[in-house]
Every structure is written in structure tokens, then in C-alpha cells.
Amino acid sequence: MSCAVTQFVEEVEPTRLKSDLFEGKSPDPDAFRVFGGWLVAQALAAAGATVDGDRVPHSLHASFLRPADATLPLTYRVTRTLQGRTLSHRQVDVLQTDKVVVHLVASFRVTRPETPFDHAPSAPAVPDPTTLPTLAQRLDALNGPLRRPQLVRRNPVDLRFVEPPTWADETSTARPPHNALWCRADGELPDRPLLHACAVAYATDLSILDTLVLPHAATLGRRWIPRASLDHAIRFHRPFRADRWWLYDQEGTTLHAAHGTVHGRIFDAAGALFATVSQEALFGEPVEHRS
């Protein structure tokens, strides 16, 4: 297990202060701000700590309200909005200096047996992850500065992009708003479904917004376009393991008036759809490359 995965397992579940109040921290205090995927993962972990052990997450929706300072502690306040016979619903407010920075709602369900009624779209045909460059190999071939430092700073996820990501594409060639990459936790995770859901929640925020700017590469040239996530939603459909290869297929649905929406589908290595993702963001004026 890599050091980053060890840190993720040890720190993603926040410390319980009392029944429904938790405290966490950024895994990277040197970062400009707390990575959104970490906030979603830790908020989901806090919500999951208040439900019965026979329930697994089946949906979450996080709204990003303010940036979070990576040097300050984070408080996770859980509200038990529903405790039903088969469903549990939780609301989590992530606070810093008494201000809400993220608002998350999550739903958990009792695992049910399979039925004959089952269908889902097929996974796209892509190369095997073992044939694709590692993130380190992509970085070694990069001439300019890295535009997405959170991809490598204490990153617990092995990422294998099918096509060169925006930050590694030296051609500035416009492409359709579609991106695909293989992901897995960079080491074995304990057999806890909640922890695997937290790992997927973290990973799904690493690259998804890049998909929206692919058609505009020629216009951007070597400039970088700032972006701020507004919300992030995930629905879990089937059992999965985050430490086995999974394919993250992303589609930049629309970008208009600086507001973008992107969707993703997640398939396991056997081609079964196990989660769907959506995210919205605001985009700023392009700026010169910065690391």
C-alpha cells in the first residue's frame, strides 16, 4: 500500500467529538485550499458513521459553498433526517470558522438480493489499463508546468488516462468533450463498503471538469482556465471495490456563459456499471500557465 493510500485510510474517517459531531483536517496542509473530493469523501464518512452497519451508500449530493482553508480544522455536523426500515438519510454541514463550506446530503440503503430485473449500458471499448501510461510517465513527458497539482500531491489513486489529459496535451488540439480513464486505489483497502465509496467520491473529482474544456483547446492555447465546483453528485448502483480497476467515462454535457455541467459513468473491469456522477462548475477568464 502506498503512503498516500495509508494516509487516506487513516484520515478520511473524521474523529468523532460526540454523537453526531466530527472533526477532520486536510491531508495536504501545504495546498492552496482543501481539495473538493476530500471534503466530499470525509463528509460521506461522517454520515456513514451514524448509520447501521448493514447499510451502504446509494447516493450523495454535495454543494460547495465556500473554499476551505487547508491549514484549519474542519467540523462535520451530521443531522439524522431519516432512519427508516430500509433507508437512512443524513445531512452533513462541513464548517470552518463557524461558516458552512460544504453541504452534503447522503442516502444509505439495506443491501438487497439480486432480482431477474437488471439492465445497464455497456462499457465503452478502451485499452486495458496495464497498456496505458502511468501518471508518473505522463508527468515525465511533460515539458510545461503542471496545471493540476492535486493530481499528484499525496494522491492515493492510480490514474491511467486513455487519451492525453488537458494538462499533458502539448498540441492544443480541440477534441470532443469526452474523456475516459482507468482508476483504482493505489493499494489494497479494508473490506468496508463505506471506505470504498469514500475512495470513489475522492477520485471522481480529480479530472472530471477538464472534460468540459476539451473542445476549446485551440482557443485556450497554452493558457489555463480557472474553475470552481458548484456541486458534485454520485449514485451507486451495484457493489464494487475501489481498489480494483474501474473505468471512469466522462462526458462534458454543456458549457455556456461560464457555467458547465459534466456527467460520468463508472464501470468495473468486467464492464458492469456501478456508479454515475454529475458535477457543475463556474469557469473564469483564461490565465497564463501556472503550476
Secondary structure as UniProt FT lines:
FT   HELIX           3..11
FT   STRAND          15..18
FT   TURN            19..20
FT   STRAND          21..24
FT   TURN            29..30
FT   HELIX           36..48
FT   TURN            49..50
FT   TURN            53..54
FT   STRAND          55..64
FT   TURN            70..71
FT   STRAND          74..83
FT   STRAND          87..96
FT   TURN            97..98
FT   STRAND          99..110
FT   HELIX           129..131
FT   HELIX           135..140
FT   HELIX           149..151
FT   TURN            152..154
FT   STRAND          157..161
FT   HELIX           166..168
FT   STRAND          178..185
FT   HELIX           193..203
FT   TURN            204..205
FT   TURN            208..209
FT   HELIX           210..213
FT   HELIX           214..216
FT   HELIX           217..220
FT   TURN            221..222
FT   STRAND          227..236
FT   TURN            242..243
FT   STRAND          246..256
FT   TURN            257..258
FT   STRAND          259..268
FT   TURN            269..270
FT   STRAND          273..283
//
